Amino acid sequence: MDVLSSLLREMRLERAGYRRLELRAPWRISFHQRGMRGVHIVVQGRCEMALDGAPTRVLESGDLVIAPRADAHVLYSVGGQRAPLTPVSELAGRTAGHIQAGGRGEETVIVCGAFLFHEADHPALAGLPRAVHVPGAAGRAPGWLAAYVEALMSEVVDGGSGSEVVMARLTEALVARALRFHAEQADEPGWLRGLRDPHVAKSLAALHDDLKRPWTLASLARTADLSRAAFAARFA
């Protein structure tokens, strides 16, 4: 089994919930619930995302962003940095499914979700990026993402017996695909980027499969079929 699949199985995504937010500018919503990891899919319009210590991101229609480390963040209408701040918990408490909020300006529709890992303290989580951004194209979500959005919204609207399990499994697949995209595309340092290099990926798999072994630079280099110098440069 590959490292990403193995780690996701260990962390075990066990619960997820979603709301469809129909927001008219100006608006500003904070997301900060202990252990809850955010998922945001922009269905219509655009907005901005602020994550402490990171550059502001502009999210367009068709974009997906995930906060896999449960970092607090804020979404707001473009230019709405000074709009009244509303905690998402306050909005979610008003109603289930569809939520309407904001002023009378430009409309933005976002499918917002949150999920929990059973192994919330798994060390691999600390090595994930603070935000995973999968951009859309020409205002549309990638084909694979559109199918998940449709299925998730069906559960939000229809609900029913077993809905929580369905949303958790859909989210598990969504997160796995997004992390794979990040591993293949992003230049941010971390173990996800290491999976892109077949030699480093081989050494990471060996480490993960035998954590108690007294690994050395030399033994890892042999596992990766590289010299010590070449392996050290790639691994760094």
N, C-alpha and C positions, 0 to 999 in steps of 0.2 A: 504493500500500500504506500502511496506517496505521502510525503510529510504533511502537506496541507490537509489531506483527507484524514490522516491519522490524528492530527491535532484537533480538528473540528469534531471528530468522534469523541475525543477525550473531554473536550470542554462542554459538549452536550448542550446545544441550544434547546431550552425546555419550555419557554413561554414567549409569546409575542402577541401584540395587539396593535390595531391600526384605526386611524380616523381619517376622513376626507375633510380637509380644511379649505373652505371657500372664503378667501380673504380679500378685502378691498382696501387699497391704500388710503391713509397711512396705517400701518400696523407693525408691531414688534412683539415677538414671542420668545420667551426663554425656555430652554430645555435643560433641566438639571434635576434628575432624580437618581439617587444613589443606586449604582449597579445597572441602571437602564441604559442600553445602547441604542442610539437613534438611527432611524432610517427615514430619509426624505426623498420623495419622488415628485418632481415638478411636472404636473400634468398640463398646466396652462399658465402662461404669463412668465414672470421672472421675479427673483428676489435676491437678497444678499445673505451671506452666512458669516458670522463672526465667531471665531474660536480663539480663546485667550492666547495671546502670544503668536498668533499666526495671521498672515495677510487675509484680508476680507476676500471671500469668494463670491463671484456673481454666478447665480444658478439660473439657467435658462430652461425653457420648456423641453422636456425629454431627458433632463439630467437626473441622475441618482447620486446621492451622497450618503455615506454611512459613517457614523462615529463609533468605531468598534471598541474604543477604550473607555466609553462612558464619560467622555469629557463634556463639561458644561458648554453650551453654545447658544447663540441667538440667531434666529431668522427674522428678517424684517424686509418691508417693501423697499424698493430701490429709492434711496434718498430718505428713508424713514428712520434714520439712526436716533432721532429725538422723539419718535412716537411713544406714547405710553407703553410701558413694558408689562406684558401679561404672561404669567407663568402658564405653561401648557397644562399643568394639572388643574388650573382653574377652568380652562376651556373644556377639558375632557370631562370635568364634573358636571357640566351643564347638560350634556346630551350624549347619546351614543351615535356612532356612524358618521353623520354629516354635521359639521360645525361651521357656522358663519360668524365672521367677526370683522372688525376694522371699520374704515370710514366709507367714503362714497367714490373713491378713485378707481384706478386700474385694478382689475380683478386678477388674482393669482390663485390657482388651485393646486394644492399639495397633498399627496397621500403621505401622512406622517405615521410612523410606527416606532415601537420600542420593543426590545427583546432582552432576555436574560440568559446568561450562560450558567449552567449548574456549577461548573468549575470557575467561579468568578475570579479566583486568585491564581489561575493557571499562569505560570511565568511567560508563556508564549504571547499572552495578551499584551504585555508591556512592550513587546517588540513589534506590534502592529502599528501602522501609521495612525495618526490622530484622526484623519479623515480620508476616506476612500471615495474619490470622485470619478464617476463614470459619465462622461458627457454624452448628450444626445447629438443628433445630426439633423439640421434643417427643422428644428422644432419637434422632432420625434425621438422617442426612446429607441435604443437598439432593439432589434427584433426579439432577442431572447428576453429582454427586460419587459417589453410590452406584454408578453404572455403572463408574466408574474403579476404585473399591475392589474390586469383584467381579472385574474383569479383571486387576488387579494381583495379587490373592490367587491367582487361577488360575495365573499365571506363577510365583509363589513356590512353590506346591505342586507343580505339574506340571513346570515348567522345560522343558528340551528345547532343541533347536537353534534358534538365533535369539532365545532368551529375553531376552538383554541388550538387543537392539535393540528388541524389543517393549516392554520396561519403559522404555527411554529415550524412545520415542515417546509412550507413555501419559503419562509424567511431563511431557514437553514440553507436551502438551495440558492436563494438570492445572494446571501452573504458569501457563500462559496464561490459563486460566479464572479462577484465583484472583487473578491480578494485575488482570484486568478487573473482577472483583468489587470489589477494593480501590479501583480507580480510580473506580468508580461510587458507592461507599458511604462511604469513609473521609474524614476531615477532616485527615489528616496532610499537612503540606506536602511538596512534591516533584513531580517531573515527571509521575508517575502521576495525581496530583490535577489537574494542569494539563490533562490530556487530557479532563477532564470539561467544560471550557469550550471551546466550538467555536472561539473566536477565538484563545485561547492554543494550542490543539491545532494550529491552522493554522500558527501561527508556529513551533512546535516541529518540525513536519514540514518546514517550509522550512529551518530551521537544520540539521536532520539531513540533508536532501538536498543541501545546499551548504555544507559546513563551512568551506571556504576563503574564502568570500565575506566581505568586511569589513562585517559587519552592524552597523547602528547602531539606536538606539532609533527613529529616524524610519522607517528602511526596514522594520524589523520591524512597526511600527505600521501601515504601509501594507499589508504582507502580511496582517495580521490584520483589515484594514478598520476600524481604530479610530483615534481621535486619539492622540497621544503620551501624554497624561495618562491617558486611559482604559486604554490598553494597559499602561502602566507599573503602574497600580494592580492590574489583573487578573493580570499576570505575576508581580508580587511575591507 
